Amino acid sequence: METQHRPVEPAVPGAGSLGDELARAVQVTLDTWHKDATCRRLWARDASVWTGGDEARWLNWLDAVGNSRAAATDLNTFGTNLQHEGVTHALLIGMGGSSLGPEVLARVFGAQPGAPRLLVLDSTDPAQISACEAQLDFEHTLFIVASKSGSTLEPDILCRYFLDRAKHILGAKAGSHFVAITDPGSQLEAYAAENGFRRVFKGDPNIGGRYSILSNFGMVPAAVMGLNVATLLASAERMVQQCGPTIAPEENPGVLLGAVLGTAAKLGRDKLTIIAAEPLAPLGAWIEQLVAESTGKLGQGIVPIDAEPIGAPSVYGSDRLFVYLSIEGDHQYQESVAALIKAGQPVVTLTIAEVGQLGQEFFRWELATAVAGAIMGVHPFDQPDVEAAKIQTKAVIAAYEQGKPLPQPVALLERDHLRLYADAANAQRLQANGAGSTATSAVKALLAQLQAGDYFALLAYLNMNAANVDVLQMIRARVRDTRRIATCLGFGPRFLHSTGQLYKGGANNGVFLQITCDDTSDIAVPGRVYSFGVVKAAQASGDLAVLTERDRRVLRVHLGTDVAKGLSELQAAFNAA
């Protein structure tokens, strides 16, 4: 049947315009899923839906909503008790899925009347840690340490730091201000017992971190910040039912979205560009990790483009798929989206009635990502290339612990507040493209390597504050507008547990600018010979080493101690280039 007689649009809820070619291809995918009963097989934990590996052991997220609903009363009571005790703030310490999901809840719903304000910390940048700590009154703060494995570096050292500070301020009762969310038998569970944590909430070992938002890793922070867990999960449950094993693919919101994502990527539209109404904008960072870490492997992947300023249709290439996250009655981007559709860009619109329905989008995107992975032939529940950067980081830190200094490469160029670095292969590429004795020439030579279908990523090991974000957003917008190239912005180390998998394991179609700085002040890690600044430097070094090892096109720029001045000079170089 011709596509125009069978419009490919998400059934409940949603609408979209894919264009004839993509719509026809998506319909073929849906017909295949219908014929092969693939959705039934997915719900039956059939690993052959993907690669036939160990996928079946990672599918308990399919049951997370039901399991969490059974615990909702207990979680809500825990949250209510905190309010009665006068807790005003909660600091969640985590990384990757353990922090990005709660961050969405905190930013979308904001502070609830009478409930603790939820802050999220997933950085080793000393300035960012200090800025976060300055907001806390330890006497009235609950610390939530979230780590599935219980041994992830960043949550471990941040937990040690804040527990040490709490002991100095609160004395023997410090542990009662801490709770942990971790898988049974983890190192963190033992540490919590040793230090008298108030409570340990168990994770499910058969749910990966980026699929864990509807389990305790998302619902405990939700309860702490005063949200009604049962209400949030009721929204998710409705989507679970609509995405069930007996629902036809073309009427199944998760399967349908996943079919569009996976099919579009196979046709070369692998830059998933998220346009979100302002209240839903925080969801983009969570989707970014879910999609990038799940699909970015084996030399392919969907590149999620989050928070890129929206532009005119003329600045976009033919490698984009747009998803517009909308709320009924919100017309902020309606004209821009209509212009994209008119220009022939494929757009899927997902609309919810109000932010209280956010729970349904978590499950829709989890299922869609699993479906896209199946279509692309990848294992959507592992992250093999994340470990590579961790290994490099551990090696640098181990050497530092033995008294060896941090790696100090020779700069290609030093100008004012900027120092530029590149390995031999990248230095040769830059020189071949005209890099000379100025930062502008080096930036121009880096951008000259961009080709149609590439993307440009800024990897910033800086304080993720508003001033730094604003400058880097202006830089990426200028690159997008002048080169018609998709752009990404990530802050280290958090992106290492998100898009870092895609950058290293996906297709070699990225051009990267790593940005580092010297810390004006540092923070010691209790019980360790290294500081947070040393850890951040080691992470940047390990990240760069793996990118160069994978023959990625990458340049490192070091800003020194005056980050504002360095970013200003970097922006000027981009403007001139």
C-alpha positions as CSV (number, residue, x, y, z in Angstrom):
1,M,0.0,0.0,0.0
2,E,1.3,3.5,-0.9
3,T,2.6,5.6,2.0
4,Q,0.2,8.4,1.5
5,H,-2.7,6.0,2.3
6,R,-0.9,4.8,5.5
7,P,0.6,7.9,7.2
8,V,3.5,7.1,9.5
9,E,2.6,9.0,12.6
10,P,2.9,8.1,16.2
11,A,-0.6,7.0,17.2
12,V,-0.9,7.9,20.9
13,P,0.1,10.7,21.2
14,G,1.9,12.5,18.4
15,A,2.1,13.7,14.9
16,G,4.8,14.3,12.3
17,S,5.9,14.7,8.7
18,L,8.7,12.4,7.5
19,G,8.7,12.9,3.8
20,D,8.0,10.3,1.2
21,E,11.3,8.4,1.2
22,L,11.7,8.0,4.9
23,A,8.0,7.3,5.4
24,R,8.1,4.5,2.9
25,A,11.2,3.0,4.5
26,V,9.6,3.2,8.0
27,Q,6.5,1.4,6.7
28,V,8.7,-1.4,5.4
29,T,10.3,-1.6,8.9
30,L,6.9,-1.7,10.6
31,D,5.6,-4.4,8.2
32,T,8.6,-6.5,9.0
33,W,8.1,-6.1,12.7
34,H,4.5,-7.0,12.3
35,K,5.2,-10.1,10.1
36,D,8.0,-11.3,12.5
37,A,6.1,-10.5,15.7
38,T,9.2,-8.7,16.8
39,C,7.5,-6.7,19.6
40,R,6.2,-9.9,21.1
41,R,9.7,-11.4,21.0
42,L,11.1,-8.3,22.6
43,W,8.8,-8.5,25.5
44,A,9.5,-12.2,25.8
45,R,13.2,-11.3,26.3
46,D,14.4,-12.9,23.0
47,A,18.0,-11.7,22.5
48,S,17.9,-12.6,18.8
49,V,15.8,-9.4,18.4
50,W,19.2,-7.7,18.7
51,T,22.6,-9.5,18.4
52,G,21.8,-12.8,20.2
53,G,24.2,-11.8,23.0
54,D,23.4,-11.1,26.6
55,E,20.6,-8.7,25.9
56,A,18.0,-10.7,27.8
57,R,19.7,-10.1,31.1
58,W,19.3,-6.3,30.7
59,L,15.6,-6.1,30.1
60,N,14.1,-5.7,33.6
61,W,13.4,-2.0,32.8
62,L,10.3,-3.5,31.0
63,D,9.0,-4.3,34.5
64,A,10.4,-1.3,36.4
65,V,7.1,0.7,36.4
66,G,5.1,-2.1,38.0
67,N,7.8,-2.8,40.6
68,S,8.2,0.8,41.5
69,R,4.4,1.3,41.8
70,A,4.5,-1.5,44.4
71,A,7.0,0.6,46.4
72,A,5.4,4.0,45.9
73,T,3.8,4.3,49.3
74,D,7.0,3.6,51.1
75,L,8.9,6.1,48.9
76,N,6.3,8.8,49.4
77,T,6.4,8.2,53.2
78,F,10.2,8.5,53.1
79,G,9.9,11.9,51.3
80,T,7.2,13.1,53.7
81,N,9.2,12.3,56.7
82,L,12.1,14.4,55.4
83,Q,9.8,17.4,55.2
84,H,8.6,16.8,58.8
85,E,12.3,16.8,59.8
86,G,13.0,20.2,58.2
87,V,15.2,18.9,55.4
88,T,15.6,21.9,53.0
89,H,18.0,20.5,50.4
90,A,19.0,17.2,48.9
91,L,22.2,16.7,47.0
92,L,22.3,13.8,44.6
93,I,25.8,12.6,43.8
94,G,25.9,10.4,40.7
95,M,27.1,10.0,37.2
96,G,25.5,9.0,33.9
97,G,22.0,7.5,34.2
98,S,22.2,7.8,38.0
99,S,22.3,11.6,37.8
100,L,20.8,12.6,34.4
101,G,17.4,11.2,35.2
102,P,17.1,12.9,38.6
103,E,18.4,16.1,37.0
104,V,15.5,16.0,34.5
105,L,13.0,15.7,37.4
106,A,14.7,18.5,39.4
107,R,14.7,20.9,36.4
108,V,11.3,20.1,35.0
109,F,9.3,20.1,38.2
110,G,11.4,22.5,40.3
111,A,11.2,23.0,44.0
112,Q,8.0,21.6,45.5
113,P,6.3,23.5,48.4
114,G,7.7,22.4,51.7
115,A,9.9,19.8,50.2
116,P,13.7,19.7,49.9
117,R,15.2,21.3,46.8
118,L,17.0,18.7,44.8
119,L,20.5,19.5,43.5
120,V,22.5,17.2,41.3
121,L,26.3,17.0,41.2
122,D,28.1,15.0,38.5
123,S,31.4,16.8,38.0
124,T,35.0,16.6,39.2
125,D,35.5,20.3,38.4
126,P,36.6,22.0,41.7
127,A,34.8,25.2,41.0
128,Q,31.6,23.4,40.3
129,I,31.9,21.4,43.4
130,S,32.5,24.5,45.5
131,A,29.6,26.3,43.9
132,C,27.3,23.4,44.7
133,E,28.5,23.1,48.3
134,A,28.0,26.8,48.9
135,Q,24.2,26.3,48.4
136,L,24.0,23.7,51.3
137,D,23.2,23.9,54.9
138,F,24.6,20.6,56.0
139,E,22.3,20.5,59.1
140,H,19.3,20.4,56.8
141,T,20.7,18.5,53.8
142,L,20.2,14.9,52.7
143,F,22.9,13.5,50.5
144,I,21.9,10.8,48.0
145,V,24.8,8.8,46.6
146,A,23.7,6.9,43.5
147,S,25.9,4.4,41.8
148,K,24.7,1.1,40.3
149,S,28.1,-0.6,40.5
150,G,29.0,1.2,43.7
151,S,32.6,1.7,42.4
152,T,32.3,4.4,39.8
153,L,35.1,6.8,40.4
154,E,33.2,10.2,40.5
155,P,30.4,9.2,42.9
156,D,33.0,7.4,45.1
157,I,35.3,10.4,45.6
158,L,32.4,12.9,45.8
159,C,30.8,10.8,48.5
160,R,34.0,10.6,50.4
161,Y,34.4,14.4,50.2
162,F,30.9,15.3,51.3
163,L,30.9,12.7,54.1
164,D,34.2,14.0,55.4
165,R,32.8,17.6,55.3
166,A,29.6,16.4,57.1
167,K,31.6,14.7,59.8
168,H,33.5,17.9,60.5
169,I,30.2,19.8,60.7
170,L,27.8,17.3,62.1
171,G,30.0,14.9,64.0
172,A,28.7,11.4,64.8
173,K,25.3,12.0,63.2
174,A,26.8,12.7,59.7
175,G,26.0,9.3,58.3
176,S,22.3,9.7,59.1
177,H,22.3,12.5,56.5
178,F,23.2,10.1,53.8
179,V,21.4,7.5,51.8
180,A,22.6,5.3,49.0
181,I,21.0,3.9,45.8
182,T,23.1,0.9,44.6
183,D,22.9,-2.6,43.4
184,P,22.9,-5.4,46.0
185,G,26.3,-6.4,47.3
186,S,28.1,-3.4,45.9
187,Q,31.1,-1.6,47.3
188,L,28.9,1.4,48.1
189,E,26.4,-0.8,50.1
190,A,29.3,-1.9,52.3
191,Y,30.6,1.6,52.6
192,A,27.1,2.8,53.6
193,A,26.9,0.2,56.4
194,E,30.3,1.1,57.7
195,N,29.4,4.8,57.9
196,G,25.9,4.6,59.3
197,F,24.0,5.7,56.3
198,R,20.3,6.3,57.0
199,R,19.2,3.9,54.4
200,V,20.2,1.9,51.3
201,F,17.8,1.6,48.4
202,K,18.4,-1.4,46.2
203,G,18.9,-1.2,42.5
204,D,18.1,-4.0,40.0
205,P,21.3,-5.6,38.6
206,N,19.4,-6.4,35.4
207,I,18.7,-2.8,34.6
208,G,21.4,-0.7,33.0
209,G,22.0,2.8,34.4
210,R,20.6,4.7,31.4
211,Y,17.4,2.7,31.6
212,S,17.0,3.1,35.4
213,I,14.9,6.3,35.7
214,L,11.7,4.5,36.5
215,S,13.4,2.3,39.1
216,N,14.7,3.4,42.5
217,F,17.4,5.5,40.8
218,G,14.8,7.9,39.6
219,M,11.9,7.4,42.0
220,V,13.9,7.8,45.3
221,P,15.0,11.3,44.2
222,A,11.5,12.0,43.0
223,A,10.1,11.2,46.4
224,V,12.7,13.2,48.2
225,M,11.9,16.3,46.2
226,G,8.3,16.0,47.1
227,L,6.8,14.5,43.9
228,N,4.0,12.0,44.1
229,V,5.7,8.8,42.9
230,A,2.4,7.0,42.3
231,T,1.2,9.8,40.0
232,L,4.4,9.9,38.1
233,L,4.4,6.2,37.6
234,A,0.7,6.1,36.6
235,S,1.6,8.2,33.5
236,A,4.4,5.8,32.7
237,E,2.1,2.8,33.2
238,R,-0.3,4.2,30.6
239,M,2.6,4.3,28.1
240,V,3.7,0.7,29.1
241,Q,0.2,-0.5,28.2
242,Q,0.2,1.4,24.9
243,C,3.5,-0.2,24.0
244,G,2.6,-3.7,25.1
245,P,3.5,-6.9,23.2
246,T,0.1,-7.3,21.5
247,I,-0.1,-3.7,20.2
248,A,0.4,-3.5,16.4
249,P,3.7,-1.8,15.5
250,E,2.0,1.1,13.7
251,E,-0.1,1.8,16.8
252,N,2.7,1.2,19.3
253,P,4.2,4.6,20.3
254,G,7.6,3.2,21.4
255,V,8.0,0.8,18.5
256,L,6.9,3.5,16.0
257,L,9.3,6.1,17.3
258,G,12.1,3.5,17.4
259,A,11.3,2.5,13.8
260,V,11.7,6.1,12.7
261,L,14.9,6.6,14.6
262,G,16.6,3.4,13.5
263,T,15.4,3.5,9.9
264,A,16.3,7.2,9.5
265,A,19.9,6.4,10.8
266,K,20.3,3.6,8.2
267,L,19.3,6.1,5.5
268,G,21.9,8.6,6.6
269,R,19.7,10.8,8.8
270,D,21.7,9.9,11.9
271,K,21.7,13.3,13.6
272,L,18.7,13.2,16.0
273,T,18.0,16.8,16.6
274,I,15.8,17.5,19.7
275,I,13.6,20.6,19.7
276,A,11.9,20.9,23.1
277,A,9.3,23.3,24.4
278,E,11.0,25.2,27.3
279,P,9.4,23.1,30.1
280,L,10.6,19.9,28.5
281,A,14.1,21.1,27.5
282,P,15.8,19.3,30.4
283,L,14.6,16.0,29.0
284,G,17.1,16.4,26.1
285,A,20.2,15.6,28.1
286,W,18.7,12.3,29.3
287,I,17.6,11.3,25.8
288,E,21.1,12.3,24.6
289,Q,22.7,9.7,26.9
290,L,20.1,7.0,26.3
291,V,20.4,7.2,22.5
292,A,24.1,7.9,22.1
293,E,25.3,5.2,24.6
294,S,22.9,2.6,23.3
295,T,23.4,3.0,19.6
296,G,26.9,4.5,19.2
297,K,29.0,1.4,18.7
298,L,30.4,-1.0,16.0
299,G,31.2,2.0,13.8
300,Q,27.7,3.4,13.7
301,G,25.3,5.3,15.8
302,I,22.6,7.9,16.2
303,V,24.1,11.3,17.1
304,P,21.7,13.1,19.5
305,I,21.8,16.9,19.1
306,D,20.6,18.4,22.3
307,A,20.1,22.1,23.1
308,E,21.5,23.3,19.7
309,P,19.9,26.8,19.1
310,I,17.2,26.4,16.5
311,G,18.0,28.0,13.2
312,A,16.5,28.7,9.8
313,P,16.0,25.6,7.5
314,S,18.9,26.8,5.3
315,V,21.5,25.9,8.1
316,Y,20.6,22.2,8.2
317,G,22.0,19.5,6.0
318,S,20.3,16.3,4.8
319,D,21.5,14.2,7.7
320,R,19.0,15.4,10.2
321,L,15.9,13.9,11.8
322,F,14.0,16.3,14.1
323,V,11.9,15.4,17.1
324,Y,9.8,18.2,18.5
325,L,8.9,17.7,22.2
326,S,5.8,19.8,22.7
327,I,3.2,20.6,25.3
328,E,-0.4,21.4,24.4
329,G,-0.9,25.1,24.1
330,D,2.8,25.9,23.8
331,H,3.6,27.5,20.5
332,Q,7.2,28.6,21.1
333,Y,8.7,26.7,18.2
334,Q,5.6,26.1,16.1
335,E,6.6,28.4,13.3
336,S,10.2,27.1,13.2
337,V,9.0,23.5,13.1
338,A,6.5,24.3,10.3
339,A,9.3,25.9,8.3
340,L,11.5,22.8,8.7
341,I,8.6,20.6,7.5
342,K,8.0,22.9,4.5
343,A,11.7,22.7,3.7
344,G,11.5,18.9,3.5
345,Q,13.1,18.1,6.7
346,P,11.6,15.0,8.5
347,V,10.0,16.0,11.8
348,V,8.3,13.8,14.4
349,T,6.2,15.8,17.0
350,L,5.5,14.3,20.4
351,T,3.0,16.2,22.4
352,I,1.9,15.8,26.0
353,A,-0.9,17.6,27.8
354,E,1.2,18.8,30.7
355,V,4.5,18.1,32.4
356,G,2.9,15.7,34.8
357,Q,2.8,13.2,32.0
358,L,6.6,13.2,31.8
359,G,6.7,9.6,33.1
360,Q,5.3,8.3,29.9
361,E,8.1,9.8,27.8
362,F,10.7,8.0,29.9
363,F,9.3,4.7,28.9
364,R,8.5,5.6,25.3
365,W,12.1,6.6,24.7
366,E,13.5,3.6,26.5
367,L,11.5,1.3,24.3
368,A,12.2,3.3,21.2
369,T,15.9,3.2,21.8
370,A,15.8,-0.5,22.2
371,V,13.9,-0.8,19.0
372,A,16.3,1.4,17.1
373,G,19.2,-0.7,18.3
374,A,17.5,-3.8,17.0
375,I,17.0,-2.2,13.6
376,M,20.6,-1.1,13.5
377,G,21.9,-4.5,14.6
378,V,23.6,-3.3,17.8
379,H,23.5,-4.3,21.5
380,P,21.6,-1.3,23.0
381,F,22.4,-2.2,26.6
382,D,26.2,-2.3,26.7
383,Q,28.8,0.5,26.5
384,P,32.1,-1.2,25.5
385,D,34.0,2.0,24.6
386,V,33.2,3.9,27.8
387,E,35.6,1.6,29.6
388,A,38.5,2.6,27.3
389,A,38.6,6.2,28.7
390,K,38.2,4.8,32.2
391,I,41.3,2.6,31.8
392,Q,43.4,5.5,30.5
393,T,42.2,7.7,33.4
394,K,43.0,5.0,36.0
395,A,46.5,4.6,34.5
396,V,47.2,8.4,34.7
397,I,45.9,8.5,38.3
398,A,47.9,5.4,39.3
399,A,51.1,6.9,37.9
400,Y,50.3,10.1,39.8
401,E,49.9,8.1,43.0
402,Q,53.4,6.7,42.4
403,G,54.8,10.2,42.3
404,K,54.8,10.8,38.5
405,P,53.5,14.1,37.2
406,L,50.5,14.5,35.0
407,P,51.2,14.2,31.3
408,Q,52.4,17.5,29.9
409,P,52.5,17.4,26.1
410,V,54.4,20.0,24.1
411,A,52.1,22.8,22.8
412,L,51.8,23.3,19.1
413,L,51.0,26.9,19.7
414,E,50.9,29.4,22.6
415,R,49.1,32.6,22.2
416,D,48.0,34.9,25.0
417,H,45.6,32.9,27.1
418,L,45.4,29.8,24.8
419,R,47.7,26.8,24.3
420,L,46.9,24.3,21.6
421,Y,47.8,20.6,21.5
422,A,47.5,17.8,18.9
423,D,49.1,14.4,18.4
424,A,51.3,13.9,15.4
425,A,48.5,12.7,13.0
426,N,46.2,15.5,13.9
427,A,49.0,18.1,13.8
428,Q,49.7,16.9,10.3
429,R,46.1,17.3,9.3
430,L,45.9,20.8,10.8
431,Q,49.1,21.9,9.0
432,A,47.8,20.4,5.7
433,N,44.7,22.6,6.1
434,G,46.6,25.8,6.7
435,A,47.3,25.9,10.5
436,G,50.0,28.4,11.2
437,S,51.1,30.6,14.1
438,T,47.7,31.9,15.2
439,A,44.8,30.3,17.1
440,T,42.5,31.5,14.3
441,S,44.4,29.5,11.7
442,A,44.3,26.4,13.8
443,V,40.6,26.7,14.4
444,K,40.1,27.3,10.7
445,A,42.2,24.3,9.8
446,L,40.2,22.1,12.3
447,L,36.8,23.3,10.8
448,A,38.2,22.8,7.2
449,Q,38.1,19.0,7.9
450,L,34.4,19.0,8.3
451,Q,32.5,17.3,5.5
452,A,28.9,16.7,4.7
453,G,27.5,14.2,7.2
454,D,30.0,15.1,9.9
455,Y,29.3,16.6,13.3
456,F,31.3,19.0,15.5
457,A,31.6,18.4,19.2
458,L,32.9,20.7,22.0
459,L,34.2,18.7,24.9
460,A,34.6,21.2,27.8
461,Y,36.4,20.2,31.0
462,L,35.1,23.4,32.7
463,N,32.7,24.5,35.3
464,M,29.2,24.0,33.7
465,N,28.0,27.5,34.7
466,A,25.8,29.8,32.8
467,A,28.6,32.1,31.6
468,N,30.6,29.2,30.1
469,V,27.6,27.5,28.6
470,D,26.5,30.8,26.9
471,V,29.9,31.3,25.1
472,L,30.1,27.7,24.0
473,Q,26.5,27.8,22.7
474,M,27.4,30.8,20.6
475,I,30.5,29.0,19.2
476,R,28.5,25.9,18.2
477,A,25.7,28.0,16.7
478,R,28.3,29.8,14.5
479,V,29.8,26.6,13.4
480,R,26.4,25.2,12.5
481,D,25.3,28.3,10.7
482,T,28.4,28.6,8.6
483,R,29.2,25.0,7.9
484,R,25.6,23.4,7.9
485,I,27.0,20.8,10.3
486,A,25.3,19.3,13.4
487,T,27.0,20.4,16.6
488,C,27.3,18.9,20.2
489,L,28.3,20.4,23.5
490,G,29.3,18.2,26.4
491,F,30.9,19.0,29.8
492,G,33.5,16.6,31.2
493,P,33.5,14.2,32.9
494,R,29.7,13.8,32.6
495,F,29.7,13.4,28.8
496,L,32.2,10.5,29.2
497,H,29.3,8.4,30.6
498,S,26.9,9.6,27.8
499,T,28.0,10.7,24.4
500,G,31.5,9.5,25.1
501,Q,30.5,6.0,24.0
502,L,29.3,7.3,20.6
503,Y,32.4,9.5,20.1
504,K,34.7,6.6,20.4
505,G,32.7,3.6,19.3
506,G,30.4,5.1,16.7
507,A,31.2,6.2,13.1
508,N,34.4,8.3,12.6
509,N,32.4,11.3,11.5
510,G,33.0,13.6,14.4
511,V,35.4,16.6,14.7
512,F,36.3,17.4,18.3
513,L,37.6,20.4,20.2
514,Q,38.6,19.5,23.7
515,I,38.7,22.5,26.1
516,T,40.6,22.3,29.4
517,C,41.8,24.8,32.0
518,D,43.9,25.3,35.1
519,D,41.9,25.4,38.3
520,T,42.3,28.6,40.4
521,S,41.7,26.5,43.5
522,D,41.6,22.8,44.1
523,I,39.9,20.4,46.5
524,A,41.6,17.4,48.1
525,V,40.0,14.0,48.0
526,P,39.9,12.6,51.6
527,G,42.0,9.5,51.9
528,R,43.7,9.9,48.5
529,V,46.9,11.5,47.4
530,Y,45.2,13.2,44.5
531,S,42.7,16.1,44.3
532,F,39.6,16.7,42.2
533,G,41.6,18.9,39.9
534,V,44.0,16.0,39.3
535,V,41.2,13.6,38.6
536,K,39.6,16.1,36.1
537,A,43.0,16.5,34.3
538,A,43.5,12.7,34.2
539,Q,40.0,12.3,32.7
540,A,40.7,14.8,30.0
541,S,44.0,13.2,29.3
542,G,42.4,9.7,29.1
543,D,39.6,11.0,26.9
544,L,42.0,12.6,24.5
545,A,44.2,9.5,24.4
546,V,41.4,7.3,23.3
547,L,40.1,9.8,20.7
548,T,43.5,9.9,19.1
549,E,43.9,6.2,19.4
550,R,40.7,5.8,17.4
551,D,42.0,8.3,14.8
552,R,39.5,10.9,15.6
553,R,40.0,14.5,14.3
554,V,40.7,16.3,17.5
555,L,42.4,19.5,18.8
556,R,42.9,20.4,22.4
557,V,42.8,24.0,23.6
558,H,44.0,24.9,27.1
559,L,42.6,28.1,28.6
560,G,44.9,28.5,31.7
561,T,43.4,30.0,34.9
562,D,41.4,32.8,33.4
563,V,38.6,30.8,31.8
564,A,36.5,33.8,30.9
565,K,39.4,35.5,29.1
566,G,40.4,32.3,27.4
567,L,36.9,31.5,26.2
568,S,36.6,35.1,24.9
569,E,39.8,34.6,22.8
570,L,38.6,31.2,21.6
571,Q,35.3,32.7,20.5
572,A,37.1,35.5,18.7
573,A,39.2,32.8,16.9
574,F,36.0,31.0,15.8
575,N,34.5,34.3,14.6
576,A,37.6,35.2,12.6
577,A,37.8,31.6,11.2
